[in-house]
């Protein structure tokens, strides 16, 4: 088959367009530092990159949820610490009133302080966090205790995903911390103590001391449990952070362009493109090629 001048010209133009396409792609790689800038660059690697990106997004969602959960746990732990101090103070007041030499007036004054402790403790038990009332179980949209000091929550433990097959608890139990389910009904014990002080009942005051110890202990135990859950959340967040680093490294390894080889290829393509333009200009005698 005879090769015509038109065929030669068409081939020159095709070769020139191919060089321009390769040059543009290599220049894009050199500028972005990425070998894969769109799916068509390498469909197989692009699909793998999309899977890795979804994993990173999923882990980021879990990490954000864990961070909010940790905020609730931190607030619950601080609230329980304050509750524990209040129970210690109640024990100190009760011991002073349990002294046989204490007068009725002293005990009535002590009763007023116990009433204040009970009210303050109610406020602590009804602390609100990111998800709602911290100690109400699943009933986070209402206070854990009503104005008559009755528990209106439940025993539900709120947990969230911390990994593909793992979960962590991000709630504290108001049942265990403040009600008889944990050992004793703290609010009832304080109410009984207040009544004994107001009636100058020495025996009743003395009998309250053991219940106050039990109440303090159950608050301490729930605080410790909350601290353990905080540690587990921290561990889960650290794992997710490390996973994110590894996934991002995979992205770089799969998509990043080698700067040395990319620059070398770009230089070679630039030279080839300039030579091709020159040849094409001479062959086709087209002024349009001089713009290059």
C-alpha positions in Angstrom: 0.0 0.0 0.0 1.4 3.4 -1.0 1.8 5.8 1.9 0.5 9.1 0.9 1.5 12.5 2.2 -1.8 12.8 4.0 -1.2 9.6 5.8 2.2 10.8 6.9 0.7 14.0 8.1 -2.0 12.2 10.0 0.5 9.9 11.7 2.7 12.9 12.6 -0.3 14.6 14.2 -1.4 11.4 16.1 2.2 11.0 17.4 2.3 14.6 18.4 -1.1 14.4 20.2 0.1 11.2 22.1 3.2 13.0 23.2 1.2 16.0 24.3 -1.2 13.7 26.3 1.7 11.9 28.0 3.5 15.2 28.7 0.3 16.7 30.3 -0.2 13.6 32.4 3.4 13.5 33.6 3.3 17.3 34.3 0.2 16.7 36.4 2.0 13.9 38.3 5.0 16.2 38.9 2.7 19.0 40.2 0.4 16.9 42.4 3.0 14.4 43.5 0.3 11.7 42.7 0.6 9.0 40.1 -3.2 8.4 40.3 -5.2 11.6 39.8 -8.3 10.1 38.2 -9.7 6.6 38.0 -8.6 6.2 34.3 -5.0 6.6 35.3 -5.0 3.1 36.8 -8.5 1.6 37.4 -7.3 -1.2 39.6 -5.2 1.0 41.9 -8.0 3.6 41.9 -10.5 1.1 43.1 -8.1 0.0 45.9 -7.6 3.7 46.8 -11.4 4.1 47.1 -11.6 1.2 49.5 -8.9 2.6 51.7 -10.6 6.0 51.6 -13.8 4.4 52.8 -12.0 2.8 55.7 -10.4 6.1 56.7 -13.9 7.8 56.6 -15.4 4.9 58.6 -12.6 5.1 61.2 -13.0 8.9 61.4 -16.7 8.5 62.2 -15.9 6.0 64.9 -13.2 8.2 66.3 -15.6 11.2 66.5 -18.2 9.1 68.2 -15.6 7.8 70.7 -14.5 11.4 71.4 -18.0 12.5 72.3 -18.5 9.3 74.4 -15.2 10.1 76.2 -16.5 13.6 77.0 -19.5 12.0 78.7 -17.4 9.5 80.6 -15.0 12.3 81.7 -17.9 14.4 83.0 -19.5 11.4 84.7 -16.2 10.5 86.4 -15.8 14.1 87.7 -19.4 14.1 88.9 -19.0 10.8 90.8 -15.8 12.2 92.3 -17.8 15.2 93.6 -20.5 12.8 94.8 -17.9 10.8 96.7 -16.7 14.0 98.5 -20.2 14.8 99.5 -20.7 11.4 101.0 -17.5 11.9 103.0 -18.8 15.2 104.2 -22.1 13.6 105.2 -20.2 11.0 107.2 -18.2 13.7 109.0 -21.4 15.6 109.9 -23.1 12.3 111.0 -20.1 11.4 113.2 -20.2 14.8 114.9 -23.9 14.5 115.5 -23.5 10.9 116.8 -21.4 12.2 119.7 -23.4 11.7 122.9 -22.5 15.3 124.0 -24.0 16.9 120.9 -27.1 19.1 121.7 -30.4 19.0 119.9 -29.6 22.4 118.3 -26.3 21.1 117.0 -28.1 18.1 115.4 -30.8 20.3 113.9 -28.1 22.4 112.3 -26.4 19.2 111.1 -29.8 18.1 109.6 -29.9 21.3 107.5 -26.4 20.5 106.1 -27.4 16.9 105.3 -30.5 18.2 103.5 -28.3 20.5 101.4 -25.9 17.6 100.7 -28.9 15.5 99.5 -30.1 18.3 97.2 -26.7 18.9 95.8 -26.3 15.1 95.2 -29.5 15.1 93.3 -28.2 17.8 91.0 -25.0 15.7 90.4 -27.1 12.6 89.7 -29.0 14.6 87.1 -25.9 15.9 85.3 -26.3 16.3 81.5 -23.6 15.5 79.0 -23.4 15.3 75.2 -25.9 12.5 74.9 -28.3 13.8 77.6 -28.6 12.8 81.3 -25.5 10.8 82.1 -26.9 8.5 84.8 -30.4 7.7 83.4 -29.4 4.6 81.3 -31.3 4.8 78.0 -33.7 7.5 79.3 -31.2 10.2 78.4 -34.0 12.7 77.6 -35.2 13.0 81.2 -33.5 13.4 84.6 -32.2 10.2 86.2 -34.0 11.2 89.5 -37.2 13.2 89.8 -37.9 15.9 92.4 -38.9 13.3 95.0 -35.5 11.6 94.6 -37.0 8.5 92.8 -35.0 6.9 90.1 -36.7 7.1 86.7 -34.0 5.8 84.4 -33.0 2.2 83.7 -30.0 -0.2 83.7 -29.2 0.2 80.0 -25.5 0.6 79.1 -24.7 2.7 76.1 -22.0 1.3 73.9 -20.6 2.2 70.5 -18.4 0.7 67.9 -14.7 0.9 68.5 -13.6 -1.3 65.6 -14.9 -3.8 63.0 -16.0 -6.3 65.7 -15.6 -4.5 69.0 -17.5 -2.0 71.1 -16.9 0.1 74.2 -19.2 1.3 77.0 -19.5 5.1 77.1 -22.1 5.4 80.0 -22.1 5.4 83.8 -24.7 3.6 85.9 -27.0 5.8 88.0 -28.6 2.6 89.3 -25.3 1.3 90.7 -24.0 4.6 91.9 -27.1 5.9 93.8 -29.8 3.3 94.3 -30.2 0.1 96.4 -29.2 -1.9 93.3 -25.6 -0.8 94.0 -25.8 -1.6 97.7 -28.0 1.1 99.3 -30.4 3.9 98.4 -28.2 6.9 99.1 -31.0 9.5 98.9 -33.2 7.5 101.3 -30.2 7.0 103.7 -29.6 10.8 103.8 -33.3 11.4 104.3 -33.4 9.0 107.2 -30.3 10.6 108.7 -31.8 14.1 108.4 -35.0 12.9 110.1 -33.0 11.3 112.9 -31.0 14.5 113.5 -34.2 16.7 113.5 -35.7 14.4 116.1 -32.5 14.2 118.2 -32.4 10.5 117.7 -28.9 9.5 118.7 -29.4 5.8 118.0 -30.8 6.5 114.5 -27.8 8.8 113.8 -25.4 6.2 114.9 -27.1 3.5 112.8 -26.7 5.6 109.7 -23.0 5.5 109.7 -22.7 2.1 108.1 -25.1 3.1 105.3 -23.1 6.2 104.6 -20.0 4.0 104.2 -21.8 1.7 101.8 -23.1 4.6 99.8 -19.7 6.1 99.5 -18.2 2.8 98.5 -20.7 2.2 95.7 -20.1 5.7 94.3 -16.3 5.0 94.4 -16.8 1.6 92.6 -18.9 3.2 89.8 -16.3 6.0 89.5 -13.6 3.3 89.1 -15.7 1.5 86.5 -16.2 4.7 84.6 -12.4 5.3 84.7 -11.9 1.8 83.2 -14.3 2.6 80.4 -12.4 5.9 79.7 -9.2 3.9 79.4 -10.8 1.5 76.9 -12.1 4.4 74.9 -8.6 6.0 74.9 -7.1 2.7 73.7 -9.7 2.4 70.9 -9.0 6.0 69.8 -5.3 5.3 69.8 -5.8 2.2 67.6 -7.9 4.2 65.2 -5.3 6.9 65.0 -2.6 4.4 64.2 -4.9 2.7 61.6 -5.5 6.0 60.0 -1.7 6.6 59.7 -1.3 3.1 58.1 -4.2 3.7 55.7 -2.8 7.0 54.7 0.6 5.4 54.1 -1.1 2.9 51.9 -2.6 5.7 49.9 0.8 7.3 49.5 2.5 4.1 48.5 -0.2 3.3 45.9 -0.8 6.7 44.5 2.4 8.7 45.0 4.6 9.4 42.0 8.4 8.9 42.2 9.7 12.5 42.0 13.0 11.5 40.4 11.6 9.3 37.7 8.7 11.6 37.1 11.0 14.6 36.6 13.3 12.6 34.4 10.3 11.4 32.3 8.9 14.9 32.1 12.3 16.3 30.9 12.5 13.5 28.3 8.9 14.1 27.1 9.5 17.8 26.9 12.5 17.2 24.6 10.6 14.7 22.5 7.6 17.0 22.3 9.7 19.9 21.1 11.5 17.8 18.5 8.1 16.4 17.3 6.7 19.9 17.0 9.7 21.0 15.0 9.5 18.0 12.7 5.8 18.4 12.3 6.2 22.1 11.5 8.8 21.4 8.9 6.8 18.6 7.3 3.4 20.2 7.3 4.7 23.8 7.0 2.0 25.0 9.3 2.5 28.3 11.1 0.2 27.1 13.9 2.9 24.8 15.2 5.2 27.8 16.0 3.0 28.7 19.0 4.6 25.8 20.8 
